[in-house]
Amino acid sequence: MRFARWQMATLVVAMLAPSSALALQLGDPDSLLSIDVHAFASQGFILTTSNNYLANDTTHGSFQFSELGLNFTKDLTDRLRLGLQLFAEDIGPTGSYNATLDWFYVDYRWKDWLGLRVGRVKIPFGLYNEVNDIDSARLPVLLPQSIYPLENTHYLLAQTGGELYGYLRLGAAGALDYHAYAGTIFIDTSTLLSSTSAFDLGSFNVPYLAGGRLMWETPVEGLRVGGSGQALRLDVTLVEGGTSTAIQVPVVLWVASAEYSAHDVLLAAEYSRWYVTDNSSNQALSPDRPQVTSERAYGMAAYRENKWLQTGAYFSMLFPDVTERAGPAGRQNDLAATVRFDINPFWLVKVEGHYMFGTAGLVSSLNDNLPLSSLQERWGVLLLKTTAYF
């Protein structure tokens, strides 16, 4: 598996709440054996004017955009809750409908202001990381890819460890919603998309991860602001010509968030920087500069016209390396618009268009292993997606 230097910087930090639909309940609600069940199935279509995106041969149209999920939750007491989700997908070359445990947890909520969750728990990062795998819980087909890349569902959707959380009311000043977590991430290297580079990937481990999110729900109805931070370390073995190089890569990422959601209107904006450092003596990540800093931001607006129609748009910016902004591979500006039709409470259809300027975020291996700088700089994406859920 081969990958470029800037893609390593994106990959290592490419790291997301169940559906709001009614659950199917198995068993008597008063029985210890009763279980709430949710499920969803999605099928999408991707068409690009040039450059293959997310899947192979999207310039001719691809149906390789499918997701399946089945989750179970159980309230053992008023304070103790269990849950897990099975997830399978076929998205580009990384999916083959192999079912995995997307998340699982034991949750004890002692008070509103203090709870503990352990297991493989979703990572609270930014406004929407926790719904990156739940199509029915959001308007866009693709959340802004600068901060919520689709590959997050492989890497930083969830971490295995523990999380403290709580909701602290402040009276007339609003409320604070906080999360603090620590653990590790188990990564299936077969899900990592390849690119052109002098290096092959030998091993990929995350010995630790820690972070948190603090959101202030202001006295203004629907307005919340806050920030998220996360630190982790990657232990990576790179292979070149039969020679292995072991490196340790500390990663720090943060995002500042603001959202207004009230009266059928949603306005959101986030700004983020991700820092990837190569501490190895030979600087395998970047021979001339051991740290790569990426800059990411977006602004989004949405409106619910009625119970079956929502529309929205966003503008997203990604600079994988803030010192190399020039050229097609140095940026990805993404102007997107979405229309969502809720056919009934269990079935939705989305249509989404993207105008892209820049090739950052694309993968060379999906584009005949061509350098990203040689791909078409201005290109478009059409996404169609339907989801059934309960």
C-alpha positions in Angstrom: 0.0 0.0 0.0 1.5 3.3 -1.1 0.6 6.8 -0.1 1.9 10.4 -0.6 3.3 12.6 2.2 0.3 15.0 2.3 -2.1 12.0 2.2 -0.4 10.5 5.3 -1.1 13.8 7.1 -4.8 13.6 6.1 -5.1 9.8 6.7 -3.7 9.7 10.2 -6.2 12.1 11.5 -9.2 11.1 9.4 -11.2 9.9 12.2 -19.6 10.3 14.8 -26.3 9.4 17.3 -28.8 6.9 16.3 -31.8 7.6 14.0 -34.6 9.6 15.3 -37.2 7.2 13.8 -39.4 5.0 16.0 -37.6 1.8 17.2 -38.9 -1.7 16.8 -39.2 -3.2 20.3 -38.6 -6.9 20.7 -40.4 -8.3 23.8 -42.6 -6.9 26.5 -41.3 -3.3 27.4 -41.4 -4.3 31.1 -39.4 -7.5 30.5 -35.6 -7.7 31.1 -35.3 -9.4 27.7 -37.0 -6.6 25.7 -34.7 -4.7 23.2 -35.1 -1.6 21.1 -34.0 -2.1 17.5 -33.1 0.4 14.8 -32.0 -0.4 11.2 -31.1 1.5 8.0 -30.2 0.6 4.5 -28.9 3.2 1.9 -28.1 3.0 -1.8 -26.4 5.9 -3.6 -25.1 6.8 -7.0 -22.0 8.9 -7.8 -21.3 10.7 -11.1 -18.4 13.0 -11.7 -17.6 15.2 -14.6 -13.9 14.3 -14.3 -11.7 12.7 -11.7 -12.8 9.5 -9.9 -14.2 10.4 -6.4 -14.8 8.0 -3.5 -15.1 5.0 -5.9 -13.8 3.6 -9.2 -15.0 4.9 -12.5 -17.3 7.6 -11.2 -16.8 9.5 -14.4 -19.2 6.9 -15.9 -21.4 6.7 -12.8 -21.0 4.3 -9.9 -23.5 2.5 -7.6 -20.7 1.6 -5.2 -22.2 3.7 -2.5 -24.2 1.4 -0.1 -24.6 1.2 3.7 -26.4 -1.1 6.0 -26.8 -0.8 9.8 -28.6 -2.6 12.6 -28.4 -1.5 16.2 -29.7 -2.7 19.5 -30.2 -0.8 22.7 -31.5 -1.8 26.1 -32.3 0.2 29.3 -31.4 -2.1 32.2 -32.3 0.6 34.7 -33.2 4.3 34.7 -29.5 5.0 34.7 -27.8 2.0 33.0 -28.0 1.4 29.2 -26.4 -1.0 26.8 -26.0 -0.6 23.0 -24.3 -1.9 19.9 -24.4 -1.5 16.1 -23.5 -3.8 13.3 -22.5 -1.9 10.1 -21.6 -3.0 6.6 -20.9 -0.9 3.5 -19.7 -1.0 -0.1 -18.2 2.4 -0.8 -15.5 2.4 -3.4 -12.6 -0.1 -3.0 -12.7 -0.2 0.8 -16.1 -1.8 1.2 -17.3 -5.3 0.5 -20.3 -5.6 2.9 -18.1 -7.1 5.7 -20.2 -6.6 8.9 -18.3 -5.0 11.7 -19.2 -3.7 15.2 -19.5 -0.1 14.4 -19.9 0.8 18.1 -20.9 -0.8 21.4 -21.1 0.6 24.9 -22.2 0.3 28.5 -23.6 3.7 29.7 -24.2 4.7 33.3 -25.7 8.1 33.8 -25.5 9.0 37.5 -26.8 12.6 37.2 -27.5 14.9 34.3 -24.2 16.5 34.8 -22.2 13.2 35.1 -22.2 10.0 33.1 -19.7 7.3 32.1 -19.7 5.4 28.9 -17.2 2.6 28.1 -16.7 0.3 25.1 -16.2 1.4 21.5 -17.9 4.8 21.7 -18.4 7.5 19.1 -16.0 10.3 19.2 -17.5 13.7 20.0 -15.6 15.9 17.6 -17.1 19.0 16.1 -20.8 19.4 15.6 -21.5 16.3 13.5 -18.9 13.6 13.8 -21.3 11.4 15.7 -23.8 11.4 12.8 -21.3 10.8 10.0 -22.6 7.2 9.6 -26.3 8.0 10.0 -27.8 9.4 6.7 -31.3 10.0 8.2 -29.8 12.3 11.0 -28.5 15.0 8.6 -29.4 16.9 5.5 -26.3 16.5 3.3 -25.3 13.3 1.6 -21.7 14.2 2.3 -21.0 16.4 5.3 -18.4 19.0 4.6 -15.4 16.9 3.6 -12.8 19.3 4.9 -13.7 18.4 8.5 -15.8 15.2 8.1 -14.2 13.1 5.4 -16.2 10.0 4.5 -13.3 7.8 5.6 -13.9 9.0 9.1 -16.3 6.0 9.4 -13.3 3.8 9.1 -10.8 5.6 11.3 -12.1 8.1 13.8 -15.8 7.4 14.1 -15.3 5.7 17.4 -12.6 4.9 19.9 -12.2 2.0 22.3 -12.0 3.2 25.8 -14.0 5.4 28.1 -15.9 8.7 28.1 -17.1 11.1 30.8 -20.0 13.3 29.8 -22.6 15.6 31.3 -25.1 18.4 30.9 -24.7 21.3 33.4 -27.5 23.8 33.5 -26.4 27.4 34.2 -29.8 29.0 34.8 -30.2 32.2 32.8 -26.7 31.7 31.3 -27.8 28.6 29.4 -26.1 25.2 29.8 -22.8 23.4 29.2 -22.5 20.1 27.4 -19.2 18.4 27.9 -17.4 15.2 26.9 -13.9 13.9 27.8 -12.6 10.6 26.5 -9.5 8.5 26.3 -8.6 5.1 24.7 -7.2 3.8 21.4 -8.3 3.1 17.9 -8.1 -0.3 16.2 -7.6 0.3 12.4 -8.2 -2.3 9.7 -5.4 -1.3 7.3 -7.3 -2.9 4.4 -9.6 0.1 4.5 -6.8 2.6 3.9 -6.9 3.9 0.3 -3.6 3.8 -1.5 -1.7 6.5 -3.4 1.6 6.9 -5.1 4.7 7.1 -2.9 8.1 5.6 -2.3 6.8 3.9 0.9 4.6 0.9 1.6 2.7 0.6 4.8 3.9 -2.2 7.0 2.0 -1.6 10.3 -0.3 1.1 11.7 -1.2 1.3 15.4 -2.6 3.9 17.7 -1.2 3.5 21.3 -3.3 6.3 22.7 -6.0 8.9 22.0 -7.5 11.5 24.3 -9.7 14.5 23.7 -12.8 16.4 24.6 -15.6 18.7 23.5 -17.2 21.6 25.4 -20.3 23.3 24.0 -22.1 26.3 25.5 -25.8 26.4 24.8 -26.4 30.1 25.0 -29.5 31.9 26.3 -30.3 32.6 22.6 -32.7 29.8 21.5 -31.0 27.3 19.2 -27.5 28.9 19.4 -24.6 26.9 20.7 -20.8 27.5 20.4 -17.8 25.6 21.6 -14.7 23.7 20.6 -13.2 20.2 20.4 -9.7 19.0 20.8 -7.9 15.7 20.3 -4.4 14.3 20.6 -3.2 10.8 19.5 0.0 9.1 18.5 0.5 6.8 15.5 3.1 4.1 15.5 3.8 3.4 11.8 6.1 1.1 10.0 7.0 2.2 6.4 8.8 -0.1 4.0 11.0 1.0 1.1 13.0 -1.4 -1.0 12.9 -4.1 1.7 14.0 -1.7 4.4 11.6 -0.9 7.3 11.4 2.4 9.0 9.5 2.7 12.3 8.2 6.2 13.1 6.1 7.8 15.8 3.7 10.5 14.6 2.0 12.7 17.3 -1.2 14.3 16.0 -3.2 17.2 17.4 -6.4 18.5 15.9 -8.9 21.1 17.1 -12.1 22.6 15.7 -14.1 25.7 16.8 -17.8 25.4 16.2 -20.9 27.5 16.1 -24.5 26.5 15.2 -27.9 28.1 15.2 -30.9 25.8 14.8 -34.4 27.1 15.4 -37.6 27.8 13.6 -36.8 25.5 10.6 -33.5 27.2 10.0 -30.0 25.8 10.5 -26.8 27.8 10.2 -23.4 26.3 11.1 -19.8 27.2 10.7 -16.6 25.5 11.8 -12.9 26.2 11.6 -10.2 23.6 12.2 -6.4 22.9 12.1 -4.8 19.5 12.2 -1.1 19.1 13.1 0.8 15.9 12.1 4.5 15.6 13.3 7.1 13.1 12.3 9.5 12.6 15.3 11.6 10.0 13.6 15.3 10.7 13.1 15.1 10.4 9.3 11.9 12.4 9.0 10.1 9.8 6.8 6.9 11.9 6.7 8.6 15.0 5.3 12.4 15.1 4.6 12.6 18.9 4.7 9.9 19.7 7.3 8.8 17.3 10.0 5.4 18.9 10.7 2.4 19.2 8.3 -0.4 21.6 9.3 -3.7 21.4 7.4 -6.4 24.1 7.5 -10.1 23.3 7.2 -13.3 25.3 7.4 -16.9 25.5 6.1 -20.1 27.5 6.4 -23.5 25.8 6.0 -27.2 26.9 5.8 -30.3 24.7 5.6 -34.1 25.3 5.7 -37.0 22.9 6.3 -39.8 24.1 4.0 -42.3 21.5 5.4 -42.3 18.0 6.9 -41.2 16.4 3.7 -38.8 18.9 2.1 -35.5 20.3 3.2 -32.9 22.3 1.2 -29.4 23.4 2.1 -26.0 24.4 0.9 -22.5 24.8 2.2 -19.1 26.0 1.1 -16.1 24.0 2.4 -12.3 24.7 2.2 -9.5 22.3 2.6 -5.7 23.1 2.5 -3.8 19.8 3.3 -0.6 21.8 3.9 -0.8 25.5 4.8 2.6 26.1 3.4 1.7 24.7 -0.1 -1.6 26.3 -1.0 -0.8 26.8 -4.7 -1.7 24.4 -7.5 -4.6 22.0 -7.8 -3.4 19.6 -5.2 -2.9 22.3 -2.6 -6.6 22.9 -2.0 -10.1 21.7 -2.4 -12.9 24.3 -2.5 -16.3 22.6 -2.4 -19.6 24.4 -3.1 -22.5 22.0 -2.5 -26.3 22.1 -2.6 -28.7 19.4 -1.3 -32.5 18.7 -1.6 -33.9 16.1 0.8 -37.3 14.5 0.3 -38.9 12.6 3.3 -41.3 10.4 1.4 -42.7 9.0 4.7 -41.3 8.6 8.3 -39.2 5.6 7.2 -37.9 6.5 3.7 -36.0 9.5 2.3 -34.4 10.5 -1.0 -31.6 13.1 -1.4 -30.1 14.9 -4.5 -26.9 16.7 -4.1 -24.5 18.6 -6.4 -20.9 19.7 -5.8 -18.7 22.2 -7.7 -15.1 21.4 -6.9 -12.1 23.6 -7.3 -8.9 21.8 -6.6 -7.9 18.1 -6.2 -6.9 17.8 -2.5 -8.9 15.0 -1.0 -8.8 12.9 -4.1 -6.9 9.6 -4.2 -4.3 8.7 -6.8 -5.1 5.0 -6.9 -8.7 5.8 -8.0 -7.3 7.9 -10.8 -4.8 5.6 -12.6 -2.1 6.4 -10.0 -1.7 9.9 -11.5 -0.3 12.7 -9.3 -3.1 14.8 -7.9 -1.5 17.9 -9.4 -2.2 16.5 -12.9 -5.9 15.9 -12.4 -8.6 18.2 -13.6 -8.7 21.2 -11.3 -12.4 22.2 -11.8 -14.9 19.4 -11.7 -18.4 18.5 -10.6 -20.1 15.7 -8.6 -23.7 14.5 -8.6 -24.9 12.4 -5.7 -28.2 10.6 -5.5 -29.1 8.6 -2.3 -32.1 6.9 -0.8 -32.3 5.5 2.7 -34.9 3.3 4.4 -34.8 3.3 8.2 -36.8 2.6 11.3 
